[in-house]
Amino acid sequence: MPVYEYYCESCGLSADKLFSASRRPDMIDCRDCTGSLQYVISVSKFTDKCFVPEPKRSTEFGGMSMHAFACKDCPKKFEVIVDFGANEAVSDERECPECSSTNVRWVPSCRIDRFSESFPYFDRGLGIWLKSKAHRRQVCKERNITPVEGDWDVDSHLRKWDDEDVKEQKAYDDYCDQLDNDPAFASYRKKQRDHGLI
């Protein structure tokens, strides 16, 4: 089962909880205060603390990247382009566009989508120059690849796996019930009892 991160805006508590993807609640009760922990999207963790990029004040990396932020004083979430070439950092103080609070935190996020719709461009995944959307579909069809348009819906795949797990668990429970109660397995149960296994 996947681990989900929850964050309480009232007291700042962060907690990890196990839920199946199809049964994940958006809010759970906070154990430290009367508030609620809200589900937040996070990256995989190898320690008890979420990975936060080091504030790097260097022109070594001169690019720009989009980062998500959440206000701790209101429910507003927003994105900001951080220009590392202009000596900006993810850890810089931000102002919430909704309530103007500076009590803002960085939110780990990931997005899987197309980087550009301007053609021609070199698609690194396919390893060729694409001339149009139709050319991309044709190449994917020739290579027997399912093209991903826009954001990838991870939850639908997790729900499918959860449903398969439920079916497998039901089949196993039915099998165990047959072994324990079905008259056809009476001799099997007697043999198991004779050997002291049940």
C-alpha positions as CSV (number, residue, x, y, z in Angstrom):
1,M,0.0,0.0,0.0
2,P,1.3,3.5,-0.8
3,V,2.4,6.0,1.9
4,Y,0.7,9.4,1.8
5,E,1.8,12.6,3.4
6,Y,-0.6,14.8,5.4
7,Y,0.0,18.3,6.7
8,C,-1.9,20.3,9.4
9,E,-2.1,24.0,8.6
10,S,-3.1,24.8,12.2
11,C,-0.1,23.4,14.1
12,G,2.3,22.4,11.3
13,L,2.3,18.7,12.0
14,S,3.4,16.5,9.1
15,A,2.5,12.8,9.2
16,D,2.7,9.8,6.8
17,K,-0.3,7.4,6.6
18,L,-0.9,4.1,4.7
19,F,-4.0,3.9,2.6
20,S,-4.9,2.1,-0.6
21,A,-5.1,4.5,-3.5
22,S,-8.9,4.2,-4.0
23,R,-9.6,4.8,-0.3
24,R,-7.2,7.7,0.4
25,P,-9.0,10.5,2.4
26,D,-8.3,14.1,1.6
27,M,-8.5,15.1,5.3
28,I,-7.8,13.2,8.6
29,D,-8.0,14.4,12.2
30,C,-4.9,16.0,13.7
31,R,-3.6,14.2,16.8
32,D,-1.9,17.4,18.2
33,C,-4.6,20.0,17.8
34,T,-8.3,20.4,16.9
35,G,-7.4,21.0,13.2
36,S,-7.3,18.6,10.3
37,L,-4.4,17.1,8.4
38,Q,-4.7,17.7,4.7
39,Y,-3.3,15.4,2.0
40,V,-0.3,16.9,0.2
41,I,1.5,15.6,-2.9
42,S,5.1,14.7,-2.0
43,V,8.1,13.0,-3.6
44,S,9.4,9.7,-2.4
45,K,11.3,9.8,0.8
46,F,14.4,7.9,2.0
47,T,14.4,9.6,5.5
48,D,11.8,10.8,7.9
49,K,12.0,14.3,6.4
50,C,10.8,15.2,3.0
51,F,13.5,16.0,0.4
52,V,13.9,19.8,0.1
53,P,16.4,21.1,-2.4
54,E,19.4,22.9,-1.0
55,P,19.1,26.7,-1.4
56,K,21.8,27.1,-4.1
57,R,23.2,30.6,-4.7
58,S,25.2,29.8,-7.7
59,T,25.2,30.7,-11.4
60,E,26.5,27.2,-12.1
61,F,22.9,26.2,-13.0
62,G,21.5,29.2,-14.9
63,G,18.1,27.7,-15.8
64,M,14.5,28.2,-14.6
65,S,12.1,25.7,-13.1
66,M,8.5,25.8,-11.9
67,H,8.0,25.1,-8.2
68,A,4.8,24.7,-6.2
69,F,4.1,26.5,-2.9
70,A,1.3,26.4,-0.3
71,C,0.3,29.2,2.1
72,K,0.1,28.1,5.8
73,D,-2.4,30.9,6.6
74,C,-5.0,30.1,3.9
75,P,-5.7,27.1,1.6
76,K,-4.1,28.8,-1.4
77,K,-1.6,26.7,-3.5
78,F,0.3,28.5,-6.3
79,E,3.3,28.0,-8.6
80,V,6.3,30.2,-9.1
81,I,9.0,30.1,-11.8
82,V,12.4,30.2,-10.0
83,D,15.2,31.8,-12.1
84,F,18.4,30.3,-10.8
85,G,20.4,32.4,-13.3
86,A,19.1,35.6,-11.6
87,N,20.4,34.2,-8.2
88,E,16.9,33.2,-7.0
89,A,16.4,30.1,-4.8
90,V,13.5,27.9,-3.8
91,S,14.1,29.0,-0.2
92,D,13.5,32.7,-0.9
93,E,10.6,34.4,0.9
94,R,7.4,34.2,-1.0
95,E,4.1,36.1,-0.7
96,C,0.8,34.4,-1.0
97,P,-1.2,35.9,-3.9
98,E,-4.5,35.3,-1.9
99,C,-3.9,36.7,1.6
100,S,-0.4,38.4,1.1
101,S,1.0,36.2,4.0
102,T,4.8,35.4,3.8
103,N,4.1,32.2,5.8
104,V,4.6,30.0,2.7
105,R,6.2,26.6,2.3
106,W,7.6,24.8,-0.7
107,V,5.5,21.8,-1.8
108,P,7.1,18.8,-3.5
109,S,5.4,18.1,-6.8
110,C,6.0,16.4,-10.1
111,R,4.3,16.7,-13.4
112,I,4.6,14.4,-16.4
113,D,3.6,16.3,-19.5
114,R,4.8,17.5,-22.8
115,F,7.5,20.2,-22.7
116,S,6.7,21.8,-25.9
117,E,4.0,21.8,-28.6
118,S,6.0,23.9,-31.0
119,F,7.2,21.8,-34.0
120,P,9.7,20.7,-35.2
121,Y,11.3,19.7,-31.9
122,F,13.6,16.8,-30.8
123,D,11.7,14.3,-28.7
124,R,14.4,12.7,-26.4
125,G,12.1,9.8,-25.5
126,L,11.6,8.8,-29.1
127,G,15.0,9.9,-30.2
128,I,13.9,11.7,-33.4
129,W,12.8,15.1,-34.6
130,L,9.0,15.4,-34.7
131,K,7.3,17.5,-37.3
132,S,3.7,17.6,-36.0
133,K,1.3,15.9,-33.5
134,A,0.2,13.6,-36.4
135,H,3.9,12.6,-37.0
136,R,4.2,11.9,-33.2
137,R,1.1,9.6,-33.3
138,Q,2.4,7.8,-36.4
139,V,5.8,7.2,-34.9
140,C,4.2,5.9,-31.6
141,K,1.9,3.6,-33.6
142,E,4.8,2.2,-35.6
143,R,6.8,1.5,-32.4
144,N,3.7,0.1,-30.6
145,I,3.9,2.9,-28.0
146,T,0.8,4.4,-26.3
147,P,1.4,8.2,-26.4
148,V,0.7,10.1,-23.2
149,E,-1.2,13.4,-23.8
150,G,-1.1,15.8,-20.9
151,D,-0.9,14.8,-17.3
152,W,-0.6,11.1,-16.5
153,D,-3.5,9.9,-14.2
154,V,-1.7,7.9,-11.6
155,D,-4.7,7.4,-9.4
156,S,-6.7,5.5,-12.0
157,H,-3.8,3.0,-12.3
158,L,-3.5,2.6,-8.6
159,R,-7.3,2.1,-8.3
160,K,-7.0,-0.7,-10.9
161,W,-4.2,-2.4,-8.9
162,D,-6.3,-2.0,-5.7
163,D,-9.3,-3.6,-7.4
164,E,-7.1,-6.5,-8.5
165,D,-5.8,-6.9,-4.9
166,V,-9.3,-7.0,-3.6
167,K,-10.3,-9.7,-6.2
168,E,-7.2,-11.8,-5.3
169,Q,-7.9,-11.4,-1.5
170,K,-11.6,-12.5,-2.1
171,A,-10.4,-15.5,-4.1
172,Y,-8.0,-16.5,-1.3
173,D,-10.7,-16.0,1.4
174,D,-13.1,-18.1,-0.6
175,Y,-10.5,-20.8,-0.9
176,C,-9.7,-20.7,2.8
177,D,-13.5,-20.9,3.6
178,Q,-13.8,-23.9,1.4
179,L,-10.9,-25.7,3.1
180,D,-12.5,-24.9,6.5
181,N,-16.2,-25.5,5.8
182,D,-16.9,-27.3,2.5
183,P,-17.9,-31.0,2.9
184,A,-15.7,-31.9,-0.1
185,F,-12.6,-31.1,2.0
186,A,-13.7,-33.0,5.1
187,S,-11.1,-35.7,4.5
188,Y,-8.4,-33.1,4.1
189,R,-9.3,-31.4,7.4
190,K,-9.3,-34.8,9.2
191,K,-5.8,-35.6,7.8
192,Q,-4.6,-32.2,9.0
193,R,-6.0,-32.7,12.5
194,D,-4.5,-36.2,12.6
195,H,-1.0,-34.7,11.9
196,G,-1.6,-31.9,14.5
197,L,-1.5,-29.1,11.9
198,I,-4.9,-27.7,12.7
